[in-house]
């Protein structure tokens, strides 16, 4: 799982709009808006988290830390 801040940061690193992320992931823009505006870890289906994480990882983004400790994103080495 990841935090809403990690999701926003990953999307910003790629300079993607919500619409672009929705198109690439198949996750609706309403869901993405809800995820990004949540406090800490958004509520959602585990499959949605996996889908989004996979999309970002394919683009070279790495999720680091945990929601409770030093959560962040960075470019993969």
N, C-alpha and C positions, 0 to 999 in steps of 0.2 A: 504494500500500500504506500501511498504518498500523500503529502499534504496539499492543500489548495495552493499554497505559496510555491511549492515545487512545480505544480502544474502550470501556474502562471509564468514562472521563470523559464521553464522548458519551452513553452510556446513563444515567449519573448526572444529567447536565444535563436530560435529558428525564424523569427519575424513572420509568424503565421497568424492570421486572423482566426477568430473562432470558427468562421465558415470554412476556412482551409483545413483546420484540424478536424472538423466534422466530416468534411468530404473524404479526407484520407482515412479516418478511423471508423466511419459509419455510426458514430455516436452523435446524437442530436445536439443542436446548438443550445437548446433549453437545458439539457442535462449538463453540458459543458459549463454554461453560465452558473448553474447551481453548484457544480463542483468547485469552480473558481471563487465563488463568493462565500463558501463555507468556512467555518472556523476550524483550523487544523485539518483533520482527515475528513473528507466529505463522506456522506452516506451514499452508498451505491452498491451495485452488484459487483462481486469480485471479478467476474468476467470483463466488466467495463474497465476496471483498473488494469487488468492484464492487457487488454486491447490497447489502451492508451500508452502504457509503459512500452509495449512492443513497438508501436509506431515511433515513439521518441528514440528508443534504442537503435532502431534501424537508421535513424538520422544522425546517430553519433552522440546522443545525450545519455549521460549516466546519472541515475538517481543515487545519492549517497546519504549516509546517516539513517536515522530512523525518525518517525514522527515525534518521538520524545527527546531525541538527542542529535543535534547538528544536522538536521534535514537540509538537503540542498541538491543542486544539480550542477553538472560540469560536463565539459566535452570529454569523451573517452580518449584515452592516450593511444 
